[in-house]
Amino acid sequence: MTGQSIKAICYNLILLLSLQYGFSQQTTTVDLPSSYNFDYIYKLKITHKKEHTNLDYYLNSGSTYFGFDSPEMSKGSSGTKMFMVMDNELNITAMFMEMMGKKMVQKSTLLNPNYVAAATVDDKDSSEFKFEQIGSKSILGYECEGYVTENNEMKITYYITDDVPVSFNQVWGASAKNLPKGFNPELMKKYAENGLMLEMIYVDKKKSKNSMTMECIALEKTDFSIDTSQYGSMMSALGGGN
């Protein structure tokens, strides 16, 4: 579903803030796959008021995980590299870090998706939204179809293409639950596998300070991978045990 892409991106903004401000998540000892492999980088620019934030999402066609990084993740930590993977099948986030010559990983259970209800179309209220298709336009050379979802509190305009081999829907899936008024269920079939949002304009009608714009500024091929066997636990890497 098209709204799944928006929810996934906003969800990760919450995760980024949790890292920046130190909100804790419950750690886990679940075993990771031998590697996480990626074949595309989805570069996202978020504009809120006059400030800009850039996020690089690493996607892999057919996988139920994706990775991302941002300068904000290692801000103030010179010589430290950080990369996060969200694995929906395992229901975890894995933060891979390189610091002080050590490679370590911290595994945590995913935050409750309800935390992003205020930033996205809440499932239980989505039927109150009106939905309409608008004109199409080309973004980054991809032909995108435009849509507007709106109620008395917010208006979301977004442009989606299916001319790509990767999608956030591969991670979050598609659901027909509580479709907005006017939504064509056939669109879910069209974007179920390869739908990718390239631009979103979110307008808060009651609190304009919450309005924001998200735009994909590049979609690039990559062969980046993480060999999880190279990363030990934080405790063992810092000499605190196995």
Secondary structure, DSSP 8 states (H G I E B T S, - for coil): -HHHHHHHHHHHHHHHHHHHHT----B------SEEE--EEEEEEEEETTEEEEEEEEE-TT-SEEEEE-GGGGTT-TT-EEEEEEETTTTEEEEEEEETTEEEEEEEE---GGGGGGGS--GGGGGGSEEEEEEEEEETTEEEEEEEEE-SSEEEEEEEE--SS--THHHH----TT--BT--THHHHHHTTT-EEEEEEEEESS-GGG-EEEEEEEEEE---EEEGGG-EEHHHHTTS--
